[in-house]
Amino acid sequence: MKIRNIAVSALALLGSMFTLSGCAAAADQPGGTSTMFSMLWIIGLFVIMYVVMIIPENKRKKKAQQMRDTIEVGDKIVTIGGIIGKVVHVSEERITIETGEDRVRVELTKWAVSSNEGKGANKETTDSEETLDN
């Protein structure tokens, strides 16, 4: 993350330097070649910003959505709020988890899941699967 910010800042600095040098050269040259050169640099900077920032973010979102879509009963999950529990029921947009030794059940929306740590997290509560009437 830090390297990406440094790279973006360096590219922005280089682009502005070339743009300013192109504007200074415009006074010396008749025609629009330096203006065209400046426009190409600006467009190039936008393309680089897109590649460096937007594409990786879209990949991360797709991966998170795929993880949320593959949640199954018995998986140990962590929510965005830090709640850790075992999945006991899965529906289209909601899941129900058990937390702690008290077997407290909490119903959550799938978008609240931060990570899925896999099957068999709580071996002692494997008999807790139920069908919920919702």
N, CA, C and O atoms as CSV, one atom per row, in Angstrom:
chain,resi,resn,atom,element,x,y,z
A,1,MET,N,N,0.834,-1.187,0.000
A,1,MET,CA,C,0.000,0.000,0.000
A,1,MET,C,C,0.874,1.244,0.000
A,1,MET,O,O,0.616,2.180,-0.757
A,2,LYS,N,N,1.903,1.267,0.838
A,2,LYS,CA,C,2.775,2.422,0.928
A,2,LYS,C,C,3.557,2.606,-0.373
A,2,LYS,O,O,3.741,3.732,-0.835
A,3,ILE,N,N,4.014,1.505,-0.961
A,3,ILE,CA,C,4.767,1.584,-2.205
A,3,ILE,C,C,3.887,2.129,-3.322
A,3,ILE,O,O,4.346,2.915,-4.151
A,4,ARG,N,N,2.634,1.716,-3.344
A,4,ARG,CA,C,1.712,2.191,-4.370
A,4,ARG,C,C,1.506,3.694,-4.241
A,4,ARG,O,O,1.466,4.397,-5.251
A,5,ASN,N,N,1.375,4.201,-3.018
A,5,ASN,CA,C,1.201,5.643,-2.813
A,5,ASN,C,C,2.436,6.413,-3.263
A,5,ASN,O,O,2.316,7.484,-3.858
A,6,ILE,N,N,3.622,5.876,-2.983
A,6,ILE,CA,C,4.855,6.530,-3.413
A,6,ILE,C,C,4.942,6.539,-4.932
A,6,ILE,O,O,5.334,7.543,-5.526
A,7,ALA,N,N,4.578,5.421,-5.567
A,7,ALA,CA,C,4.634,5.344,-7.026
A,7,ALA,C,C,3.660,6.324,-7.670
A,7,ALA,O,O,3.995,6.974,-8.661
A,8,VAL,N,N,2.476,6.431,-7.122
A,8,VAL,CA,C,1.482,7.356,-7.666
A,8,VAL,C,C,1.962,8.793,-7.511
A,8,VAL,O,O,1.807,9.599,-8.428
A,9,SER,N,N,2.544,9.122,-6.362
A,9,SER,CA,C,3.053,10.480,-6.145
A,9,SER,C,C,4.191,10.804,-7.103
A,9,SER,O,O,4.264,11.908,-7.641
A,10,ALA,N,N,5.083,9.830,-7.312
A,10,ALA,CA,C,6.205,10.045,-8.233
A,10,ALA,C,C,5.700,10.247,-9.657
A,10,ALA,O,O,6.195,11.115,-10.374
A,11,LEU,N,N,4.728,9.458,-10.064
A,11,LEU,CA,C,4.187,9.612,-11.417
A,11,LEU,C,C,3.478,10.957,-11.578
A,11,LEU,O,O,3.583,11.593,-12.627
A,12,ALA,N,N,2.771,11.381,-10.561
A,12,ALA,CA,C,2.105,12.678,-10.637
A,12,ALA,C,C,3.122,13.808,-10.725
A,12,ALA,O,O,2.922,14.766,-11.473
A,13,LEU,N,N,4.213,13.705,-9.963
A,13,LEU,CA,C,5.260,14.722,-10.007
A,13,LEU,C,C,5.928,14.757,-11.376
A,13,LEU,O,O,6.145,15.831,-11.937
A,14,LEU,N,N,6.255,13.580,-11.916
A,14,LEU,CA,C,6.860,13.531,-13.252
A,14,LEU,C,C,5.922,14.083,-14.320
A,14,LEU,O,O,6.341,14.821,-15.212
A,15,GLY,N,N,4.670,13.723,-14.217
A,15,GLY,CA,C,3.700,14.212,-15.194
A,15,GLY,C,C,3.551,15.715,-15.146
A,15,GLY,O,O,3.472,16.365,-16.189
A,16,SER,N,N,3.513,16.273,-13.957
A,16,SER,CA,C,3.390,17.735,-13.858
A,16,SER,C,C,4.648,18.422,-14.356
A,16,SER,O,O,4.576,19.500,-14.945
A,17,MET,N,N,5.818,17.800,-14.121
A,17,MET,CA,C,7.061,18.401,-14.630
A,17,MET,C,C,7.060,18.420,-16.155
A,17,MET,O,O,7.415,19.430,-16.763
A,18,PHE,N,N,6.665,17.317,-16.771
A,18,PHE,CA,C,6.635,17.274,-18.225
A,18,PHE,C,C,5.563,18.208,-18.793
A,18,PHE,O,O,5.764,18.818,-19.843
A,19,THR,N,N,4.455,18.315,-18.117
A,19,THR,CA,C,3.400,19.216,-18.572
A,19,THR,C,C,3.874,20.659,-18.522
A,19,THR,O,O,3.654,21.424,-19.461
A,20,LEU,N,N,4.525,21.032,-17.425
A,20,LEU,CA,C,5.037,22.401,-17.306
A,20,LEU,C,C,6.134,22.677,-18.324
A,20,LEU,O,O,6.202,23.772,-18.882
A,21,SER,N,N,6.997,21.687,-18.572
A,21,SER,CA,C,8.042,21.898,-19.576
A,21,SER,C,C,7.426,21.996,-20.969
A,21,SER,O,O,7.947,22.713,-21.823
A,22,GLY,N,N,6.347,21.299,-21.205
A,22,GLY,CA,C,5.654,21.395,-22.492
A,22,GLY,C,C,5.025,22.756,-22.677
A,22,GLY,O,O,5.020,23.287,-23.787
A,23,CYS,N,N,4.488,23.336,-21.605
A,23,CYS,CA,C,3.904,24.675,-21.700
A,23,CYS,C,C,4.968,25.720,-21.943
A,23,CYS,O,O,4.720,26.690,-22.661
A,24,ALA,N,N,6.163,25.551,-21.359
A,24,ALA,CA,C,7.253,26.497,-21.578
A,24,ALA,C,C,7.749,26.390,-23.011
A,24,ALA,O,O,8.131,27.393,-23.614
A,25,ALA,N,N,7.746,25.180,-23.558
A,25,ALA,CA,C,8.205,25.004,-24.933
A,25,ALA,C,C,7.187,25.537,-25.925
A,25,ALA,O,O,7.534,25.809,-27.075
A,26,ALA,N,N,5.949,25.690,-25.511
A,26,ALA,CA,C,4.913,26.175,-26.411
A,26,ALA,C,C,5.163,27.621,-26.819
A,26,ALA,O,O,4.753,28.045,-27.899
A,27,ALA,N,N,5.825,28.363,-25.970
A,27,ALA,CA,C,6.128,29.751,-26.307
A,27,ALA,C,C,7.186,29.825,-27.400
A,27,ALA,O,O,7.221,30.789,-28.164
A,28,ASP,N,N,8.048,28.814,-27.482
A,28,ASP,CA,C,9.122,28.811,-28.466
A,28,ASP,C,C,8.691,28.245,-29.813
A,28,ASP,O,O,9.251,28.623,-30.841
A,29,GLN,N,N,7.728,27.366,-29.831
A,29,GLN,CA,C,7.360,26.670,-31.058
A,29,GLN,C,C,5.980,27.110,-31.538
A,29,GLN,O,O,5.038,27.189,-30.749
A,30,PRO,N,N,5.867,27.389,-32.809
A,30,PRO,CA,C,4.531,27.643,-33.342
A,30,PRO,C,C,3.805,26.319,-33.559
A,30,PRO,O,O,4.445,25.297,-33.806
A,31,GLY,N,N,2.519,26.325,-33.472
A,31,GLY,CA,C,1.744,25.098,-33.690
A,31,GLY,C,C,1.315,24.490,-32.371
A,31,GLY,O,O,1.528,25.072,-31.307
A,32,GLY,N,N,0.709,23.315,-32.447
A,32,GLY,CA,C,0.146,22.702,-31.252
A,32,GLY,C,C,0.827,21.435,-30.815
A,32,GLY,O,O,0.212,20.634,-30.112
A,33,THR,N,N,2.081,21.210,-31.198
A,33,THR,CA,C,2.723,19.942,-30.831
A,33,THR,C,C,2.962,19.838,-29.331
A,33,THR,O,O,2.801,18.755,-28.769
A,34,SER,N,N,3.335,20.908,-28.673
A,34,SER,CA,C,3.589,20.819,-27.236
A,34,SER,C,C,2.276,20.663,-26.461
A,34,SER,O,O,2.244,20.003,-25.422
A,35,THR,N,N,1.205,21.263,-26.961
A,35,THR,CA,C,-0.092,21.094,-26.324
A,35,THR,C,C,-0.551,19.647,-26.450
A,35,THR,O,O,-1.110,19.081,-25.510
A,36,MET,N,N,-0.317,19.060,-27.597
A,36,MET,CA,C,-0.664,17.657,-27.810
A,36,MET,C,C,0.154,16.758,-26.887
A,36,MET,O,O,-0.366,15.793,-26.328
A,37,PHE,N,N,1.439,17.083,-26.730
A,37,PHE,CA,C,2.314,16.314,-25.849
A,37,PHE,C,C,1.818,16.399,-24.404
A,37,PHE,O,O,1.815,15.397,-23.690
A,38,SER,N,N,1.407,17.575,-23.978
A,38,SER,CA,C,0.890,17.759,-22.621
A,38,SER,C,C,-0.395,16.960,-22.413
A,38,SER,O,O,-0.577,16.343,-21.363
A,39,MET,N,N,-1.264,16.968,-23.381
A,39,MET,CA,C,-2.515,16.212,-23.282
A,39,MET,C,C,-2.242,14.713,-23.190
A,39,MET,O,O,-2.906,14.006,-22.432
A,40,LEU,N,N,-1.268,14.227,-23.960
A,40,LEU,CA,C,-0.931,12.807,-23.908
A,40,LEU,C,C,-0.406,12.427,-22.528
A,40,LEU,O,O,-0.708,11.341,-22.033
A,41,TRP,N,N,0.373,13.302,-21.901
A,41,TRP,CA,C,0.867,13.014,-20.561
A,41,TRP,C,C,-0.267,12.952,-19.545
A,41,TRP,O,O,-0.276,12.089,-18.666
A,42,ILE,N,N,-1.202,13.850,-19.664
A,42,ILE,CA,C,-2.339,13.842,-18.739
A,42,ILE,C,C,-3.164,12.567,-18.913
A,42,ILE,O,O,-3.563,11.938,-17.933
A,43,ILE,N,N,-3.412,12.196,-20.157
A,43,ILE,CA,C,-4.147,10.958,-20.426
A,43,ILE,C,C,-3.358,9.754,-19.916
A,43,ILE,O,O,-3.935,8.833,-19.338
A,44,GLY,N,N,-2.049,9.759,-20.127
A,44,GLY,CA,C,-1.194,8.676,-19.639
A,44,GLY,C,C,-1.239,8.543,-18.128
A,44,GLY,O,O,-1.257,7.433,-17.596
A,45,LEU,N,N,-1.256,9.673,-17.440
A,45,LEU,CA,C,-1.344,9.638,-15.982
A,45,LEU,C,C,-2.664,9.031,-15.515
A,45,LEU,O,O,-2.692,8.262,-14.555
A,46,PHE,N,N,-3.755,9.377,-16.195
A,46,PHE,CA,C,-5.038,8.783,-15.832
A,46,PHE,C,C,-5.041,7.272,-16.072
A,46,PHE,O,O,-5.602,6.520,-15.276
A,47,VAL,N,N,-4.428,6.832,-17.146
A,47,VAL,CA,C,-4.347,5.397,-17.425
A,47,VAL,C,C,-3.526,4.693,-16.349
A,47,VAL,O,O,-3.911,3.624,-15.877
A,48,ILE,N,N,-2.402,5.283,-15.960
A,48,ILE,CA,C,-1.558,4.683,-14.924
A,48,ILE,C,C,-2.296,4.640,-13.592
A,48,ILE,O,O,-2.224,3.639,-12.878
A,49,MET,N,N,-3.000,5.707,-13.252
A,49,MET,CA,C,-3.771,5.727,-12.009
A,49,MET,C,C,-4.838,4.628,-12.023
A,49,MET,O,O,-5.072,3.976,-11.006
A,50,TYR,N,N,-5.478,4.426,-13.166
A,50,TYR,CA,C,-6.496,3.385,-13.289
A,50,TYR,C,C,-5.880,2.012,-13.052
A,50,TYR,O,O,-6.434,1.191,-12.321
A,51,VAL,N,N,-4.736,1.772,-13.672
A,51,VAL,CA,C,-4.088,0.466,-13.550
A,51,VAL,C,C,-3.583,0.236,-12.136
A,51,VAL,O,O,-3.685,-0.877,-11.619
A,52,VAL,N,N,-3.040,1.266,-11.503
A,52,VAL,CA,C,-2.439,1.107,-10.182
A,52,VAL,C,C,-3.489,1.052,-9.072
A,52,VAL,O,O,-3.296,0.343,-8.085
A,53,MET,N,N,-4.589,1.781,-9.211
A,53,MET,CA,C,-5.528,1.896,-8.101
A,53,MET,C,C,-6.856,1.175,-8.309
A,53,MET,O,O,-7.309,0.475,-7.404
A,54,ILE,N,N,-7.477,1.317,-9.439
A,54,ILE,CA,C,-8.847,0.835,-9.609
A,54,ILE,C,C,-8.905,-0.662,-9.904
A,54,ILE,O,O,-9.739,-1.363,-9.331
A,55,ILE,N,N,-8.050,-1.163,-10.770
A,55,ILE,CA,C,-8.087,-2.587,-11.116
A,55,ILE,C,C,-7.822,-3.475,-9.902
A,55,ILE,O,O,-8.569,-4.433,-9.699
A,56,PRO,N,N,-6.789,-3.208,-9.076
A,56,PRO,CA,C,-6.599,-4.055,-7.893
A,56,PRO,C,C,-7.768,-3.993,-6.904
A,56,PRO,O,O,-8.089,-4.992,-6.261
A,57,GLU,N,N,-8.395,-2.838,-6.782
A,57,GLU,CA,C,-9.540,-2.707,-5.879
A,57,GLU,C,C,-10.713,-3.563,-6.366
A,57,GLU,O,O,-11.386,-4.209,-5.561
A,58,ASN,N,N,-10.957,-3.570,-7.666
A,58,ASN,CA,C,-12.033,-4.399,-8.221
A,58,ASN,C,C,-11.751,-5.888,-8.010
A,58,ASN,O,O,-12.668,-6.659,-7.727
A,59,LYS,N,N,-10.481,-6.295,-8.147
A,59,LYS,CA,C,-10.121,-7.693,-7.912
A,59,LYS,C,C,-10.354,-8.068,-6.455
A,59,LYS,O,O,-10.840,-9.161,-6.167
A,60,ARG,N,N,-10.012,-7.169,-5.531
A,60,ARG,CA,C,-10.205,-7.435,-4.113
A,60,ARG,C,C,-11.688,-7.576,-3.784
A,60,ARG,O,O,-12.072,-8.444,-3.000
A,61,LYS,N,N,-12.527,-6.719,-4.386
A,61,LYS,CA,C,-13.971,-6.795,-4.150
A,61,LYS,C,C,-14.553,-8.109,-4.676
A,61,LYS,O,O,-15.401,-8.717,-4.022
A,62,LYS,N,N,-14.103,-8.548,-5.855
A,62,LYS,CA,C,-14.587,-9.807,-6.425
A,62,LYS,C,C,-14.211,-10.986,-5.538
A,62,LYS,O,O,-15.021,-11.884,-5.311
A,63,LYS,N,N,-12.987,-10.978,-5.040
A,63,LYS,CA,C,-12.518,-12.068,-4.188
A,63,LYS,C,C,-13.324,-12.116,-2.885
A,63,LYS,O,O,-13.681,-13.198,-2.420
A,64,ALA,N,N,-13.610,-10.958,-2.301
A,64,ALA,CA,C,-14.396,-10.905,-1.069
A,64,ALA,C,C,-15.821,-11.396,-1.316
A,64,ALA,O,O,-16.374,-12.119,-0.487
A,65,GLN,N,N,-16.416,-11.017,-2.436
A,65,GLN,CA,C,-17.771,-11.468,-2.754
A,65,GLN,C,C,-17.810,-12.978,-2.971
A,65,GLN,O,O,-18.751,-13.648,-2.546
A,66,GLN,N,N,-16.791,-13.505,-3.629
A,66,GLN,CA,C,-16.730,-14.952,-3.840
A,66,GLN,C,C,-16.605,-15.683,-2.505
A,66,GLN,O,O,-17.229,-16.726,-2.308
A,67,MET,N,N,-15.800,-15.140,-1.586
A,67,MET,CA,C,-15.653,-15.747,-0.266
A,67,MET,C,C,-16.989,-15.747,0.466
A,67,MET,O,O,-17.340,-16.738,1.107
A,68,ARG,N,N,-17.731,-14.660,0.382
A,68,ARG,CA,C,-19.027,-14.575,1.065
A,68,ARG,C,C,-20.058,-15.509,0.440
A,68,ARG,O,O,-20.921,-16.037,1.140
A,69,ASP,N,N,-19.973,-15.715,-0.868
A,69,ASP,CA,C,-20.922,-16.599,-1.546
A,69,ASP,C,C,-20.665,-18.074,-1.250
A,69,ASP,O,O,-21.573,-18.893,-1.395
A,70,THR,N,N,-19.449,-18.427,-0.839
A,70,THR,CA,C,-19.112,-19.829,-0.600
A,70,THR,C,C,-19.147,-20.207,0.882
A,70,THR,O,O,-18.622,-21.256,1.257
A,71,ILE,N,N,-19.749,-19.381,1.723
A,71,ILE,CA,C,-19.870,-19.712,3.149
A,71,ILE,C,C,-20.828,-20.894,3.298
A,71,ILE,O,O,-21.909,-20.915,2.709
A,72,GLU,N,N,-20.414,-21.866,4.090
A,72,GLU,CA,C,-21.214,-23.059,4.329
A,72,GLU,C,C,-21.397,-23.280,5.818
A,72,GLU,O,O,-20.681,-22.702,6.636
A,73,VAL,N,N,-22.360,-24.121,6.165
A,73,VAL,CA,C,-22.585,-24.490,7.564
A,73,VAL,C,C,-21.330,-25.196,8.079
A,73,VAL,O,O,-20.791,-26.087,7.422
A,74,GLY,N,N,-20.880,-24.787,9.253
A,74,GLY,CA,C,-19.694,-25.376,9.866
A,74,GLY,C,C,-18.446,-24.529,9.711
A,74,GLY,O,O,-17.443,-24.791,10.375
A,75,ASP,N,N,-18.481,-23.519,8.850
A,75,ASP,CA,C,-17.326,-22.642,8.667
A,75,ASP,C,C,-17.156,-21.722,9.872
A,75,ASP,O,O,-18.134,-21.284,10.477
A,76,LYS,N,N,-15.907,-21.437,10.207
A,76,LYS,CA,C,-15.608,-20.459,11.244
A,76,LYS,C,C,-15.361,-19.133,10.528
A,76,LYS,O,O,-14.530,-19.054,9.623
A,77,ILE,N,N,-16.094,-18.084,10.944
A,77,ILE,CA,C,-15.975,-16.791,10.276
A,77,ILE,C,C,-15.626,-15.702,11.284
A,77,ILE,O,O,-15.798,-15.862,12.493
A,78,VAL,N,N,-15.130,-14.589,10.744
A,78,VAL,CA,C,-14.885,-13.377,11.516
A,78,VAL,C,C,-15.648,-12.259,10.828
A,78,VAL,O,O,-15.537,-12.085,9.615
A,79,THR,N,N,-16.426,-11.493,11.599
A,79,THR,CA,C,-17.198,-10.394,11.021
A,79,THR,C,C,-16.349,-9.129,10.975
A,79,THR,O,O,-15.264,-9.073,11.552
A,80,ILE,N,N,-16.862,-8.111,10.276
A,80,ILE,CA,C,-16.132,-6.851,10.201
A,80,ILE,C,C,-16.081,-6.161,11.554
A,80,ILE,O,O,-15.254,-5.272,11.762
A,81,GLY,N,N,-16.940,-6.551,12.464
A,81,GLY,CA,C,-16.921,-6.005,13.819
A,81,GLY,C,C,-16.043,-6.789,14.769
A,81,GLY,O,O,-15.891,-6.402,15.928
A,82,GLY,N,N,-15.458,-7.889,14.304
A,82,GLY,CA,C,-14.558,-8.678,15.122
A,82,GLY,C,C,-15.203,-9.846,15.831
A,82,GLY,O,O,-14.545,-10.499,16.642
A,83,ILE,N,N,-16.464,-10.136,15.561
A,83,ILE,CA,C,-17.142,-11.272,16.190
A,83,ILE,C,C,-16.706,-12.549,15.483
A,83,ILE,O,O,-16.724,-12.630,14.254
A,84,ILE,N,N,-16.314,-13.544,16.271
A,84,ILE,CA,C,-15.874,-14.827,15.726
A,84,ILE,C,C,-16.938,-15.863,16.069
A,84,ILE,O,O,-17.404,-15.931,17.206
A,85,GLY,N,N,-17.316,-16.663,15.090
A,85,GLY,CA,C,-18.335,-17.664,15.348
A,85,GLY,C,C,-18.370,-18.738,14.292
A,85,GLY,O,O,-17.686,-18.664,13.272
A,86,LYS,N,N,-19.194,-19.751,14.561
A,86,LYS,CA,C,-19.362,-20.873,13.649
A,86,LYS,C,C,-20.716,-20.746,12.973
A,86,LYS,O,O,-21.721,-20.492,13.637
A,87,VAL,N,N,-20.748,-20.918,11.675
A,87,VAL,CA,C,-21.983,-20.785,10.894
A,87,VAL,C,C,-22.869,-21.997,11.156
A,87,VAL,O,O,-22.432,-23.142,11.039
A,88,VAL,N,N,-24.140,-21.719,11.517
A,88,VAL,CA,C,-25.091,-22.811,11.753
A,88,VAL,C,C,-26.255,-22.794,10.760
A,88,VAL,O,O,-26.990,-23.774,10.642
A,89,HIS,N,N,-26.418,-21.672,10.044
A,89,HIS,CA,C,-27.482,-21.597,9.047
A,89,HIS,C,C,-27.079,-20.574,7.996
A,89,HIS,O,O,-26.536,-19.516,8.314
A,90,VAL,N,N,-27.355,-20.910,6.732
A,90,VAL,CA,C,-27.031,-20.003,5.621
A,90,VAL,C,C,-28.274,-19.845,4.758
A,90,VAL,O,O,-28.891,-20.835,4.366
A,91,SER,N,N,-28.641,-18.605,4.463
A,91,SER,CA,C,-29.719,-18.327,3.518
A,91,SER,C,C,-29.159,-17.444,2.406
A,91,SER,O,O,-27.948,-17.245,2.313
A,92,GLU,N,N,-30.039,-16.923,1.572
A,92,GLU,CA,C,-29.610,-16.140,0.410
A,92,GLU,C,C,-28.730,-14.956,0.796
A,92,GLU,O,O,-27.642,-14.790,0.245
A,93,GLU,N,N,-29.189,-14.133,1.733
A,93,GLU,CA,C,-28.433,-12.932,2.089
A,93,GLU,C,C,-28.032,-12.873,3.556
A,93,GLU,O,O,-27.364,-11.928,3.974
A,94,ARG,N,N,-28.426,-13.861,4.341
A,94,ARG,CA,C,-28.130,-13.837,5.773
A,94,ARG,C,C,-27.512,-15.146,6.231
A,94,ARG,O,O,-27.698,-16.197,5.618
A,95,ILE,N,N,-26.771,-15.051,7.326
A,95,ILE,CA,C,-26.228,-16.238,7.966
A,95,ILE,C,C,-26.508,-16.135,9.463
A,95,ILE,O,O,-26.685,-15.041,10.000
A,96,THR,N,N,-26.545,-17.279,10.122
A,96,THR,CA,C,-26.671,-17.321,11.574
A,96,THR,C,C,-25.427,-18.000,12.104
A,96,THR,O,O,-25.029,-19.059,11.619
A,97,ILE,N,N,-24.806,-17.375,13.118
A,97,ILE,CA,C,-23.595,-17.940,13.704
A,97,ILE,C,C,-23.797,-18.167,15.191
A,97,ILE,O,O,-24.635,-17.531,15.829
A,98,GLU,N,N,-23.005,-19.096,15.730
A,98,GLU,CA,C,-22.945,-19.331,17.170
A,98,GLU,C,C,-21.631,-18.771,17.676
A,98,GLU,O,O,-20.578,-18.985,17.076
A,99,THR,N,N,-21.702,-18.051,18.788
A,99,THR,CA,C,-20.489,-17.492,19.365
A,99,THR,C,C,-20.338,-17.972,20.795
A,99,THR,O,O,-21.326,-18.109,21.516
A,100,GLY,N,N,-19.117,-18.226,21.204
A,100,GLY,CA,C,-18.813,-18.553,22.589
A,100,GLY,C,C,-19.321,-19.901,23.044
A,100,GLY,O,O,-19.944,-20.647,22.288
A,101,GLU,N,N,-19.038,-20.194,24.305
A,101,GLU,CA,C,-19.449,-21.470,24.893
A,101,GLU,C,C,-20.933,-21.491,25.224
A,101,GLU,O,O,-21.516,-22.563,25.389
A,102,ASP,N,N,-21.549,-20.318,25.324
A,102,ASP,CA,C,-22.976,-20.240,25.635
A,102,ASP,C,C,-23.851,-20.567,24.434
A,102,ASP,O,O,-25.069,-20.689,24.558
A,103,ARG,N,N,-23.234,-20.706,23.292
A,103,ARG,CA,C,-23.943,-20.967,22.030
A,103,ARG,C,C,-24.958,-19.870,21.718
A,103,ARG,O,O,-26.087,-20.142,21.309
A,104,VAL,N,N,-24.540,-18.656,21.917
A,104,VAL,CA,C,-25.382,-17.510,21.578
A,104,VAL,C,C,-25.453,-17.418,20.062
A,104,VAL,O,O,-24.426,-17.478,19.386
A,105,ARG,N,N,-26.637,-17.276,19.534
A,105,ARG,CA,C,-26.811,-17.196,18.078
A,105,ARG,C,C,-27.031,-15.759,17.647
A,105,ARG,O,O,-27.785,-15.007,18.264
A,106,VAL,N,N,-26.361,-15.407,16.586
A,106,VAL,CA,C,-26.452,-14.057,16.039
A,106,VAL,C,C,-26.737,-14.177,14.555
A,106,VAL,O,O,-26.076,-14.939,13.849
A,107,GLU,N,N,-27.719,-13.426,14.080
A,107,GLU,CA,C,-28.043,-13.420,12.649
A,107,GLU,C,C,-27.383,-12.198,12.022
A,107,GLU,O,O,-27.509,-11.082,12.526
A,108,LEU,N,N,-26.683,-12.422,10.924
A,108,LEU,CA,C,-25.933,-11.365,10.244
A,108,LEU,C,C,-26.240,-11.372,8.756
A,108,LEU,O,O,-26.674,-12.383,8.203
A,109,THR,N,N,-26.010,-10.235,8.116
A,109,THR,CA,C,-26.043,-10.219,6.659
A,109,THR,C,C,-24.681,-10.691,6.156
A,109,THR,O,O,-23.674,-10.538,6.847
A,110,LYS,N,N,-24.650,-11.254,4.971
A,110,LYS,CA,C,-23.398,-11.820,4.445
A,110,LYS,C,C,-22.320,-10.767,4.222
A,110,LYS,O,O,-21.132,-11.071,4.331
A,111,TRP,N,N,-22.715,-9.530,3.910
A,111,TRP,CA,C,-21.697,-8.515,3.652
A,111,TRP,C,C,-20.919,-8.147,4.905
A,111,TRP,O,O,-19.882,-7.489,4.812
A,112,ALA,N,N,-21.403,-8.565,6.096
A,112,ALA,CA,C,-20.706,-8.269,7.350
A,112,ALA,C,C,-19.575,-9.248,7.639
A,112,ALA,O,O,-18.870,-9.083,8.635
A,113,VAL,N,N,-19.381,-10.260,6.799
A,113,VAL,CA,C,-18.323,-11.245,7.013
A,113,VAL,C,C,-17.015,-10.695,6.471
A,113,VAL,O,O,-16.927,-10.285,5.314
A,114,SER,N,N,-16.002,-10.695,7.325
A,114,SER,CA,C,-14.688,-10.195,6.935
A,114,SER,C,C,-13.800,-11.306,6.389
A,114,SER,O,O,-13.122,-11.126,5.378
A,115,SER,N,N,-13.807,-12.458,7.064
A,115,SER,CA,C,-12.995,-13.571,6.584
A,115,SER,C,C,-13.643,-14.900,6.955
A,115,SER,O,O,-14.399,-14.995,7.923
A,116,ASN,N,N,-13.335,-15.904,6.175
A,116,ASN,CA,C,-13.829,-17.251,6.379
A,116,ASN,C,C,-12.616,-18.121,6.670
A,116,ASN,O,O,-11.759,-18.307,5.806
A,117,GLU,N,N,-12.543,-18.658,7.891
A,117,GLU,CA,C,-11.373,-19.427,8.294
A,117,GLU,C,C,-11.523,-20.916,8.037
A,117,GLU,O,O,-10.622,-21.687,8.366
A,118,GLY,N,N,-12.627,-21.334,7.464
A,118,GLY,CA,C,-12.769,-22.712,7.029
A,118,GLY,C,C,-13.590,-23.592,7.945
A,118,GLY,O,O,-14.188,-23.136,8.920
A,119,LYS,N,N,-13.598,-24.874,7.599
A,119,LYS,CA,C,-14.414,-25.879,8.287
A,119,LYS,C,C,-13.793,-26.311,9.609
A,119,LYS,O,O,-12.590,-26.174,9.837
A,120,GLY,N,N,-14.661,-26.840,10.474
A,120,GLY,CA,C,-14.203,-27.516,11.676
A,120,GLY,C,C,-13.571,-26.631,12.720
A,120,GLY,O,O,-12.709,-27.090,13.470
A,121,ALA,N,N,-13.967,-25.395,12.793
A,121,ALA,CA,C,-13.352,-24.500,13.761
A,121,ALA,C,C,-13.748,-24.858,15.179
A,121,ALA,O,O,-12.928,-24.761,16.092
A,122,ASN,N,N,-14.984,-25.269,15.379
A,122,ASN,CA,C,-15.496,-25.607,16.708
A,122,ASN,C,C,-16.003,-27.039,16.674
A,122,ASN,O,O,-17.190,-27.256,16.431
A,123,LYS,N,N,-15.162,-28.003,16.905
A,123,LYS,CA,C,-15.555,-29.411,16.791
A,123,LYS,C,C,-16.631,-29.799,17.809
A,123,LYS,O,O,-17.459,-30.665,17.526
A,124,GLU,N,N,-16.629,-29.168,18.993
A,124,GLU,CA,C,-17.577,-29.569,20.026
A,124,GLU,C,C,-19.000,-29.120,19.741
A,124,GLU,O,O,-19.924,-29.587,20.407
A,125,THR,N,N,-19.211,-28.229,18.776
A,125,THR,CA,C,-20.565,-27.759,18.497
A,125,THR,C,C,-21.057,-28.218,17.133
A,125,THR,O,O,-21.880,-27.538,16.519
A,126,THR,N,N,-20.575,-29.349,16.649
A,126,THR,CA,C,-20.992,-29.806,15.325
A,126,THR,C,C,-22.441,-30.276,15.298
A,126,THR,O,O,-23.036,-30.355,14.223
A,127,ASP,N,N,-23.023,-30.590,16.457
A,127,ASP,CA,C,-24.397,-31.067,16.491
A,127,ASP,C,C,-25.404,-29.923,16.575
A,127,ASP,O,O,-26.586,-30.174,16.812
A,128,SER,N,N,-24.976,-28.680,16.390
A,128,SER,CA,C,-25.863,-27.549,16.606
A,128,SER,C,C,-26.604,-27.070,15.354
A,128,SER,O,O,-27.333,-26.080,15.412
A,129,GLU,N,N,-26.425,-27.762,14.225
A,129,GLU,CA,C,-27.088,-27.326,13.003
A,129,GLU,C,C,-28.593,-27.515,13.129
A,129,GLU,O,O,-29.070,-28.584,13.509
A,130,GLU,N,N,-29.320,-26.475,12.809
A,130,GLU,CA,C,-30.780,-26.529,12.870
A,130,GLU,C,C,-31.351,-25.885,11.625
A,130,GLU,O,O,-30.669,-25.142,10.920
A,131,THR,N,N,-32.590,-26.177,11.371
A,131,THR,CA,C,-33.284,-25.461,10.330
A,131,THR,C,C,-34.052,-24.337,10.980
A,131,THR,O,O,-34.785,-24.555,11.945
A,132,LEU,N,N,-33.893,-23.153,10.465
A,132,LEU,CA,C,-34.563,-21.981,11.032
A,132,LEU,C,C,-35.792,-21.647,10.202
A,132,LEU,O,O,-35.774,-21.765,8.977
A,133,ASP,N,N,-36.841,-21.236,10.860
A,133,ASP,CA,C,-38.087,-20.905,10.167
A,133,ASP,C,C,-38.163,-19.405,9.917
A,133,ASP,O,O,-38.936,-18.707,10.574
A,134,ASN,N,N,-37.368,-18.902,8.973
A,134,ASN,CA,C,-37.401,-17.467,8.625
A,134,ASN,C,C,-37.626,-17.293,7.157
A,134,ASN,O,O,-37.684,-16.164,6.670
